[in-house]
Amino acid sequence: MTKSWPRDDGGAVTTLASVDLTIRRGQFVCLCGPSGCGKTTILNLIAGLETPSTGAVRVAGVTVTAPSPERTVMFQESALFPWLTVRRNVEFPLEIAGVSRAERESRAERYLRMVHLWRYRDSHPHELSGGMRQRAALARALVSEPAMLLMDEPFAALDAQTRDVLHAELERIWIETGKTVVFVTHNVREAVRLGDRVVIMGTRPGRVKRDLSIALARPREPNDRDVASLSAVVERELKIEIEKVIREELDDAWTPAGTDLSGGADGAVGGGI
């Protein structure tokens, strides 16, 4: 599968090249890579928000041609409606789908309890912390009971302590519901902690560079030694791709960290400090 975009000069920019990725039902797959490698594009293609230039996306053997309630997307921002209560926000997709009021209320309660927000059902988004808003967004994503949950850096804007709490919550919910999850992140430790697999993306154009299985017991702790060890492996793989991007974006004066700059007169700058 490839994805290209037209340029003003009549040419094209290729975002994804020859991507071949199979995800089994119920897997938790994390896509990790430098900016511009096409992680979000893959998510949008699976969601049906975009179409590939060549090849196809198939879910359960059926070609994806449009969005479907079977594939729900959760973004970095919670995107809750500020004028609606938490419960009404969670019910909203069901209301649009014409689900009866009794069924809406029942499902909203189930998923708000699942994310531990039932107590705050009548609160408005501005009354919640950032982590609580993302939990409400997760309940809204789950309330339609999709087969697949597509998550685009949903915890990137949160502090480290809140992320750790939400990692544990998401892992618990995934185990409980058996959803297929495709999770985009720049955070290597997050990917290794959550994923059954970590797909490392190369860039310019985007492609699958390596597909790592994460065979660690669950639940996983944020400071687990094995999580840290595997994270180091992923970081080494990514370093090459990140440096490639930086070389293309910065001028010739940039050198990778650790490069020996000694030898010239300027190499003595800072000596004796």
Protein Blocks (a to p, Z undefined) as FASTA:
>chain_A
ZZddddfkopacdfbghiacdddehiacdddddehilmmmmmmmmnopaccfbdcddeeh
iacfbdcfklccddfbloiafkbcfklmmmmmmmmnopafklmmmmmmmmmmmnopmmmm
mpcfklpcfklmmmmmmmmmmmnopabdcdehkllmpcfklmmmmmmmmmmmmmmnopac
ddddfblklmmmmpmbdcdddehiaddfbdcdddddddddfklfklmmmmmmmmmmmmmm
mmmmmmmmmcfkbccehiafehifmlmgoihZZ
